[in-house]
Amino acid sequence: MKSTNVLLVMKACTCTPRLSLLVVMAFLLGFLGDISNRWVTNYCVPDCPTVNFQMINNPLLGRCEFLGFYCMTGNYKQGCIKSYLEEGKANS
């Protein structure tokens, strides 16, 4: 029942113009590695990369989008354009 309530809360969240929705999901692992608790927190932020350099602003949807763990540059239309992994191959 908790997950249903969380999904309803996520759908209802919007930010004022010029702010993007940043959704933070957290999990608490139990002793055996199972997920014993999870929660979602929403923030309205003016600039997603300021909060996390792997996030970009999507002005069409009004939310932050994750580019990937190894992404150096990207945009909301094309996603990750250049990653650290590709950079490492080029320098070796």
C-alpha positions in Angstrom: 0.0 0.0 0.0 2.9 2.4 0.7 4.2 2.2 -2.9 0.7 3.1 -4.3 0.6 6.2 -2.0 4.1 7.2 -3.0 3.2 7.0 -6.7 0.2 9.2 -6.2 2.3 11.8 -4.4 4.9 11.7 -7.2 2.3 12.3 -9.9 0.8 15.3 -8.0 4.2 17.1 -7.6 4.9 20.0 -9.9 7.2 23.0 -9.6 6.6 26.7 -10.4 8.1 28.0 -13.7 11.9 28.2 -13.9 12.2 25.4 -11.3 12.8 21.7 -12.1 11.5 18.7 -10.2 14.2 16.6 -8.6 12.9 13.2 -7.4 15.2 11.5 -4.9 14.5 7.8 -4.2 16.2 6.1 -1.2 16.2 2.5 -0.1 17.0 0.9 3.2 18.4 -2.5 2.9 17.6 -5.2 5.4 20.0 -7.7 7.0 19.7 -10.1 4.1 19.9 -7.5 1.4 16.2 -7.1 0.9 14.6 -3.7 0.7 13.0 -3.2 4.0 12.0 0.5 3.5 11.9 2.9 0.7 10.8 6.5 0.4 10.7 9.3 -2.2 11.4 13.0 -1.6 10.7 15.7 -4.1 12.5 19.0 -4.4 12.1 22.0 -6.7 15.5 23.3 -7.8 16.5 26.1 -10.1 19.4 24.3 -11.7 19.7 20.5 -11.7 23.5 20.3 -12.4 24.1 22.4 -9.4 22.6 19.7 -7.2 24.2 16.8 -9.1 26.6 17.2 -12.1 25.1 14.0 -13.7 21.6 15.7 -14.0 20.3 18.1 -16.6 17.3 20.3 -16.7 14.5 19.2 -19.1 12.5 22.5 -19.7 9.8 20.7 -21.7 8.9 18.3 -18.8 10.0 20.6 -16.0 12.1 18.0 -14.3 15.7 16.9 -13.7 16.9 14.0 -15.8 19.8 11.6 -15.0 22.4 11.4 -17.8 24.4 8.4 -16.4 27.1 7.6 -13.9 30.0 8.3 -16.3 28.5 11.1 -18.3 30.7 14.3 -18.8 28.3 16.2 -21.1 24.8 15.8 -22.5 21.5 17.4 -23.0 17.8 16.6 -22.6 17.3 15.8 -26.3 20.2 13.5 -26.9 21.0 12.2 -23.4 24.7 11.5 -22.7 26.9 12.8 -25.5 30.4 12.2 -24.0 31.3 9.9 -21.1 34.4 9.4 -19.0 34.7 5.8 -20.2 35.1 7.0 -23.8 37.6 9.6 -22.7 39.7 7.0 -21.0 39.8 4.8 -24.2 40.9 7.8 -26.2 43.8 8.6 -23.9 45.1 5.1 -23.6 
